Amino acid sequence: MPGESRGDRSAVGGTVEPMDLTTVIETRPGVRSGKPCFIGTRIAVYDVLECLASGMTTEEIVADFLELTSEHVRAAIEFAALRERRLATA
């Protein structure tokens, strides 16, 4: 709702629970130079983040990367947020 704080991670219809990113993202030596990728693919989290930064919607990303779902896109955003939080507190 307008004017309400989102600090409680609330979303329309309830609370957004953090994902267990280890079920979606992995790092494998020799695959994409060890960059974090979505499990079972060679698609790097960075690829999805670049798409989002360029203005693509989740639907467009999922259409371009047939192996991915909207949950993968959400995982990429959460991964970036967690990495940023770690940098800010280091």
Order of alpha helices (4+ residues) and beta strands (2+ residues): beta-beta-beta-beta-alpha-alpha-alpha
